[in-house]
Amino acid sequence: MTARAKDPAAPTDAKAKAAVKRAAAGSVTEAIGKLIGDDAVRERGTAEKKAGAADASGRKTSPRS
């Protein structure tokens, strides 16, 4: 078994890891919404994905954008 090389672009602090995880979960939710044809689920996933991406980048945005 070989050791996996560390990704230098991977987040190292807990907040950054949580933001990336939130964006990924939102992306999955969005995809599920598209598959089942549920616009509410798709929109919720899109919003979660955008919120996670904003957290990961450190941008401050209003919840209405």
FIKESE-842915 format. One record per residue (C-alpha): residue number from 1; residue in one letter; x negated, z negated, y negated. Coordinates in steps of 0.2 Angstrom, whole numbers, padded with zeros to 4 digits. Each point is the difference from the previous one (the first is absolute). Example, Ala and Ser with C-alpha at 12.3 -4.5 7.8 and 13.67 -1.06 7.14 Angstrom:
2
(kollum 1; 'a'; (-0062; -0039; 0022));
(kollum 2; 's'; (-0006; 0003; -0017));
This chain:
65
(kollum 1; 'm'; (0000; 0000; 0000));
(kollum 2; 't'; (-0007; 0005; -0017));
(kollum 3; 'a'; (0002; -0010; -0016));
(kollum 4; 'r'; (0011; 0008; -0013));
(kollum 5; 'a'; (-0009; 0004; -0016));
(kollum 6; 'k'; (0007; -0009; -0016));
(kollum 7; 'd'; (0009; 0011; -0012));
(kollum 8; 'p'; (-0009; -0002; -0017));
(kollum 9; 'a'; (0017; 0005; -0009));
(kollum 10; 'a'; (0010; -0014; 0010));
(kollum 11; 'p'; (0006; -0014; -0011));
(kollum 12; 't'; (-0009; -0016; 0002));
(kollum 13; 'd'; (0011; -0014; -0008));
(kollum 14; 'a'; (0016; -0006; 0006));
(kollum 15; 'k'; (0011; 0007; -0015));
(kollum 16; 'a'; (-0007; 0017; 0002));
(kollum 17; 'k'; (0003; 0000; 0019));
(kollum 18; 'a'; (0018; -0006; -0003));
(kollum 19; 'a'; (0003; 0014; -0012));
(kollum 20; 'v'; (-0007; 0013; 0012));
(kollum 21; 'k'; (0011; -0007; 0014));
(kollum 22; 'r'; (0015; 0000; -0012));
(kollum 23; 'a'; (-0003; 0018; -0004));
(kollum 24; 'a'; (-0001; 0005; 0018));
(kollum 25; 'a'; (0015; -0010; 0005));
(kollum 26; 'g'; (0010; 0009; -0014));
(kollum 27; 's'; (-0006; 0017; 0006));
(kollum 28; 'v'; (0006; -0004; 0017));
(kollum 29; 't'; (0017; -0006; -0006));
(kollum 30; 'e'; (0001; 0016; -0011));
(kollum 31; 'a'; (-0004; 0011; 0016));
(kollum 32; 'i'; (0013; -0009; 0010));
(kollum 33; 'g'; (0013; 0002; -0014));
(kollum 34; 'k'; (-0003; 0019; 0000));
(kollum 35; 'l'; (0001; 0001; 0019));
(kollum 36; 'i'; (0016; -0009; 0002));
(kollum 37; 'g'; (0007; 0008; -0016));
(kollum 38; 'd'; (0003; -0016; -0009));
(kollum 39; 'd'; (-0003; 0002; -0019));
(kollum 40; 'a'; (0000; -0018; -0004));
(kollum 41; 'v'; (-0013; -0004; 0013));
(kollum 42; 'r'; (-0011; 0014; -0006));
(kollum 43; 'e'; (0002; -0005; -0018));
(kollum 44; 'r'; (-0005; -0018; 0004));
(kollum 45; 'g'; (-0015; 0006; 0010));
(kollum 46; 't'; (-0005; 0011; -0015));
(kollum 47; 'a'; (0001; -0015; -0012));
(kollum 48; 'e'; (-0009; -0011; 0012));
(kollum 49; 'k'; (-0014; 0013; 0002));
(kollum 50; 'k'; (-0002; 0002; -0019));
(kollum 51; 'a'; (0000; -0018; -0003));
(kollum 52; 'g'; (-0014; -0002; 0013));
(kollum 53; 'a'; (-0010; 0014; -0007));
(kollum 54; 'a'; (0002; -0008; -0018));
(kollum 55; 'd'; (-0006; -0017; 0007));
(kollum 56; 'a'; (-0015; 0008; 0009));
(kollum 57; 's'; (-0005; 0010; -0016));
(kollum 58; 'g'; (0002; -0016; -0011));
(kollum 59; 'r'; (0012; 0009; -0012));
(kollum 60; 'k'; (0013; -0010; -0008));
(kollum 61; 't'; (0017; 0009; 0000));
(kollum 62; 's'; (0017; -0006; -0004));
(kollum 63; 'p'; (0012; -0002; 0015));
(kollum 64; 'r'; (0011; 0014; -0008));
(kollum 65; 's'; (-0012; 0014; 0001));
